[in-house]
Amino acid sequence: MNENTGTELKRSSKAEDILPQIHSKTKLGDLRKIAKDIKKDHELAMDLWSTGEFLPRLLAILIMNNKLLSQEVLNKLDQDMQIHTFDEQNNLMDWLLANQLTKDKKTIALMESWENSLFALQKRTFWYYQARLRWTGQTPPDNTSDLLSKIEANISKEEPEVQWAMNFTAGWIGVYDEKNRARCIKLGEKTGLYKDEIVARGCTPSYLPEFITIEVNKRQNN
């Protein structure tokens, strides 16, 4: 049932065939296998998205047509994500970034315009993408100094999801940009963000002085 209208949503036979394959034990790899068989089917993607369920929405993202992802459509997807938990919202947006937004020059340009978006998830994506350029070994644009100045000025005032992505960007700048490393470490010491964070064994802490030191050492020892 659609909770907002109280009416039964009518889905395509394709969606009705696929949905029983998705359940609580479904893994991300399983979704990728289903998507590989479907290939690209934007209409089906929107049908799966309309379920409001987390895993069907992840599958929907995999089979979307990025040529149809206008700013208006992305704003609607962003609004739809608000029904999910904080972690699920971030996971959906990261999945969308990795599987769709980075695959087309038009959607990359949209991400690069989201620095001052009114949508927190889109602002987070702007910063996450800047970090991603660095940790994936791509040549980042010549904007590092400007990014750091904005992080230093604004990180303490941002929403938690945006704050995390800004911190993440500063972390990877510190790892790969030796001349700005001390500046990034100092930023972490000043904000104190994630200093007391407890992480699972084998995971890198988000506290910038620790994050940068650990990740730099990994690369120097390889």
GUZA-449819 format. One record per residue (C-alpha): residue number from 1; x, y, z. Coordinates in nm, 3 decimals. Layout:
<pts>
NUM,X,Y,Z
...
</pts>
This chain:
<pts>
1,0.000,0.000,0.000
2,0.108,0.356,-0.060
3,0.112,0.508,0.289
4,0.046,0.856,0.156
5,-0.257,0.782,-0.059
6,-0.391,0.457,0.080
7,-0.413,0.318,-0.273
8,-0.252,0.005,-0.411
9,0.049,0.075,-0.628
10,0.039,-0.107,-0.960
11,0.380,-0.238,-1.063
12,0.497,-0.395,-1.386
13,0.517,-0.771,-1.426
14,0.898,-0.731,-1.448
15,0.906,-0.571,-1.104
16,0.672,-0.831,-0.959
17,0.902,-1.106,-1.090
18,1.214,-0.948,-0.942
19,1.094,-0.833,-0.601
20,1.054,-1.187,-0.455
21,1.427,-1.240,-0.525
22,1.514,-0.958,-0.284
23,1.489,-1.027,0.088
24,1.670,-0.967,0.417
25,1.950,-1.212,0.328
26,2.016,-1.061,-0.014
27,2.374,-0.934,-0.046
28,2.506,-0.651,-0.260
29,2.673,-0.905,-0.485
30,2.335,-1.069,-0.543
31,2.191,-0.734,-0.650
32,2.476,-0.687,-0.895
33,2.408,-1.030,-1.048
34,2.040,-0.944,-1.094
35,2.134,-0.608,-1.245
36,2.379,-0.773,-1.484
37,2.097,-0.984,-1.625
38,1.862,-0.686,-1.654
39,2.124,-0.446,-1.790
40,1.979,-0.092,-1.826
41,1.606,-0.044,-1.776
42,1.513,0.298,-1.641
43,1.140,0.232,-1.635
44,1.192,-0.081,-1.428
45,1.433,0.110,-1.206
46,1.169,0.368,-1.125
47,0.921,0.089,-1.056
48,1.159,-0.074,-0.808
49,1.240,0.265,-0.658
50,0.869,0.324,-0.593
51,0.868,0.039,-0.338
52,1.039,0.268,-0.088
53,1.249,-0.030,0.025
54,1.625,-0.004,0.070
55,1.747,-0.311,-0.124
56,1.510,-0.269,-0.423
57,1.625,0.092,-0.440
58,1.989,-0.018,-0.451
59,1.902,-0.246,-0.741
60,1.710,0.035,-0.907
61,2.020,0.254,-0.896
62,2.223,-0.013,-1.077
63,1.987,-0.027,-1.375
64,1.904,0.343,-1.413
65,1.988,0.529,-1.732
66,2.222,0.810,-1.628
67,2.125,1.004,-1.941
68,1.786,1.058,-1.777
69,1.922,1.179,-1.443
70,1.851,1.550,-1.466
71,1.883,1.782,-1.167
72,1.505,1.768,-1.125
73,1.507,1.386,-1.117
74,1.799,1.379,-0.874
75,1.621,1.624,-0.644
76,1.322,1.388,-0.639
77,1.544,1.087,-0.563
78,1.706,1.289,-0.284
79,1.368,1.372,-0.134
80,1.261,1.008,-0.159
81,1.572,0.900,0.033
82,1.460,1.099,0.336
83,1.232,0.813,0.449
84,1.540,0.597,0.515
85,1.768,0.587,0.816
86,2.070,0.816,0.823
87,2.306,0.536,0.721
88,2.076,0.409,0.447
89,2.044,0.760,0.299
90,2.422,0.790,0.278
91,2.455,0.438,0.135
92,2.196,0.507,-0.135
93,2.364,0.832,-0.235
94,2.711,0.673,-0.238
95,2.577,0.385,-0.451
96,2.422,0.641,-0.688
97,2.750,0.830,-0.709
98,2.964,0.524,-0.778
99,2.730,0.348,-1.020
100,2.570,0.638,-1.208
101,2.686,0.991,-1.134
102,3.054,0.929,-1.213
103,2.974,0.759,-1.545
104,2.866,1.061,-1.749
105,3.013,1.409,-1.798
106,2.671,1.567,-1.748
107,2.612,1.408,-1.408
108,2.972,1.477,-1.303
109,2.906,1.843,-1.381
110,2.591,1.829,-1.169
111,2.787,1.685,-0.874
112,3.047,1.957,-0.910
113,2.769,2.218,-0.882
114,2.641,2.084,-0.550
115,2.887,2.258,-0.319
116,2.614,2.497,-0.200
117,2.311,2.275,-0.264
118,2.014,2.310,-0.030
119,2.010,1.930,-0.007
120,2.254,1.797,0.254
121,2.301,1.467,0.067
122,2.398,1.654,-0.247
123,2.647,1.871,-0.057
124,2.789,1.554,0.096
125,2.822,1.408,-0.253
126,3.014,1.712,-0.376
127,3.273,1.661,-0.102
128,3.275,1.281,-0.124
129,3.345,1.308,-0.497
130,3.641,1.540,-0.432
131,3.781,1.281,-0.189
132,3.713,1.000,-0.435
133,3.913,1.171,-0.710
134,4.213,1.157,-0.481
135,4.190,0.809,-0.330
136,4.117,0.643,-0.665
137,4.437,0.791,-0.806
138,4.269,1.023,-1.054
139,4.433,1.358,-1.118
140,4.227,1.600,-0.907
141,4.144,1.950,-1.030
142,4.367,2.232,-0.915
143,4.131,2.324,-0.632
144,4.299,2.174,-0.326
145,4.390,2.499,-0.153
146,4.043,2.640,-0.213
147,3.878,2.323,-0.081
148,4.087,2.329,0.235
149,4.006,2.695,0.298
150,3.635,2.619,0.270
151,3.665,2.313,0.494
152,3.851,2.513,0.757
153,3.590,2.790,0.748
154,3.274,2.579,0.738
155,3.321,2.223,0.863
156,3.214,2.296,1.220
157,2.883,2.445,1.100
158,2.775,2.173,0.857
159,2.523,1.892,0.890
160,2.679,1.566,1.018
161,2.676,1.394,0.678
162,2.838,1.694,0.508
163,3.085,1.735,0.793
164,3.197,1.375,0.757
165,3.254,1.413,0.381
166,3.450,1.735,0.428
167,3.666,1.562,0.687
168,3.709,1.266,0.449
169,3.824,1.499,0.172
170,4.076,1.667,0.404
171,4.200,1.321,0.501
172,4.276,1.213,0.147
173,4.430,1.550,0.063
174,4.658,1.498,0.361
175,4.752,1.151,0.241
176,4.831,1.236,-0.120
177,4.937,1.602,-0.101
178,5.251,1.619,0.107
179,5.274,1.997,0.103
180,4.927,2.025,0.261
181,4.967,1.731,0.501
182,5.055,1.935,0.809
183,4.765,2.170,0.737
184,4.520,1.880,0.727
185,4.657,1.729,1.047
186,4.631,2.067,1.218
187,4.269,2.095,1.100
188,4.187,1.764,1.265
189,4.356,1.867,1.588
190,4.164,2.195,1.589
191,3.818,2.048,1.523
192,3.873,1.732,1.728
193,3.620,1.561,1.502
194,3.604,1.181,1.551
195,3.890,1.189,1.803
196,3.710,0.950,2.035
197,3.559,0.737,1.757
198,3.584,0.362,1.814
199,3.640,0.171,1.491
200,3.642,-0.197,1.408
201,3.972,-0.377,1.391
202,4.142,-0.317,1.058
203,3.944,0.003,0.990
204,4.110,0.343,0.973
205,3.987,0.604,1.225
206,3.832,0.922,1.082
207,4.029,1.150,1.319
208,4.254,1.330,1.073
209,4.590,1.299,1.251
210,4.541,0.922,1.285
211,4.379,0.873,0.944
212,4.656,1.054,0.758
213,4.939,0.889,0.952
214,4.799,0.538,0.905
215,4.720,0.579,0.535
216,5.055,0.740,0.455
217,5.239,0.460,0.636
218,5.043,0.197,0.440
219,5.161,0.350,0.114
220,5.520,0.395,0.225
221,5.544,0.034,0.342
222,5.406,-0.116,0.020
</pts>
